[in-house]
Amino acid sequence: MKKLTIDKHIFYYEKTMIYFYDKRYNNILFLKRINDDREKMNKYDGAQLIINFINGKLIFHPIWNIKIEKIADNIYKLDLE
């Protein structure tokens, strides 16, 4: 699993996922990669999850086959199903 830390929040996510953080709007978009690390250019399947940071709270918008597990305060594990 890979690890992403933003502010006080920690996200563990599968190595087949990649994220884009939009600091201006304070959102994270997680996508699923459909190729492996040996290829030079990434290919993406589609959006899996959007996370909005609003007033110190997280709002999860699961889009496709993802399980969100809260491990501890501000620590989350994201699994593709």
C-alpha positions as a printed NumPy array, in Angstrom:
array([[  0.   ,   0.   ,   0.   ],
       [  1.064,   3.556,  -0.631],
       [  0.688,   6.383,   1.864],
       [ -0.555,   9.94 ,   1.361],
       [ -0.466,  12.573,   4.12 ],
       [ -2.345,  15.846,   3.722],
       [ -2.563,  18.115,   6.734],
       [ -3.517,  15.854,   9.635],
       [ -5.069,  13.146,   7.432],
       [ -3.35 ,   9.93 ,   6.343],
       [ -4.625,   7.78 ,   3.488],
       [ -3.331,   4.299,   2.649],
       [ -4.243,   3.287,  -0.889],
       [ -3.486,   0.476,  -3.292],
       [ -0.42 ,   0.68 ,  -5.508],
       [ -2.641,   0.428,  -8.594],
       [ -4.188,   3.787,  -7.712],
       [ -2.884,   7.271,  -8.29 ],
       [ -4.117,  10.548,  -6.868],
       [ -4.347,  14.169,  -7.922],
       [ -4.578,  16.841,  -5.237],
       [ -6.246,  20.122,  -6.148],
       [ -4.968,  22.468,  -3.471],
       [ -6.982,  25.421,  -4.758],
       [-10.306,  23.608,  -4.25 ],
       [ -8.958,  21.342,  -1.481],
       [-10.029,  18.072,  -3.159],
       [ -8.349,  14.752,  -3.896],
       [ -9.21 ,  12.572,  -6.873],
       [ -8.151,   8.907,  -6.841],
       [ -7.911,   7.041, -10.151],
       [ -7.146,   3.42 , -10.912],
       [ -4.177,   2.669, -13.143],
       [ -4.586,  -0.179, -15.618],
       [ -0.91 ,  -0.679, -16.415],
       [  2.03 ,  -1.65 , -14.257],
       [  5.137,   0.233, -13.158],
       [  7.265,  -1.078, -16.065],
       [  5.525,   1.083, -18.651],
       [  6.679,   4.651, -19.226],
       [  3.226,   6.166, -19.672],
       [  0.33 ,   5.632, -17.276],
       [ -3.066,   4.478, -18.493],
       [ -6.104,   5.071, -16.326],
       [ -9.343,   3.173, -15.867],
       [-11.458,   5.85 , -14.244],
       [-12.199,   7.838, -11.139],
       [-12.639,   5.773,  -7.988],
       [-13.067,   8.384,  -5.255],
       [-13.244,  12.121,  -4.645],
       [-12.511,  13.501,  -1.191],
       [-13.524,  17.048,  -0.307],
       [-11.971,  18.886,   2.637],
       [-14.638,  21.252,   3.974],
       [-14.27 ,  23.158,   7.261],
       [-11.828,  20.609,   8.681],
       [-14.045,  17.643,   7.779],
       [-13.746,  15.035,   5.045],
       [-16.576,  14.275,   2.661],
       [-16.083,  11.052,   0.713],
       [-17.685,  10.616,  -2.708],
       [-17.065,   6.999,  -3.767],
       [-17.614,   6.64 ,  -7.484],
       [-16.729,   3.081,  -8.33 ],
       [-15.988,  -0.107,  -6.328],
       [-13.997,   1.282,  -3.426],
       [-14.099,   0.414,   0.25 ],
       [-13.19 ,   3.156,   2.735],
       [-12.075,   1.934,   6.139],
       [-11.373,   4.276,   9.047],
       [ -8.42 ,   2.773,  10.892],
       [ -8.038,   5.492,  13.533],
       [ -8.694,   9.201,  13.922],
       [ -7.688,  10.844,  10.634],
       [ -6.292,   7.584,   9.209],
       [ -8.092,   5.845,   6.337],
       [ -7.484,   2.786,   4.173],
       [ -8.814,   2.761,   0.598],
       [ -9.314,  -0.66 ,  -1.016],
       [-10.545,  -1.439,  -4.502],
       [-13.197,  -4.142,  -4.523]])
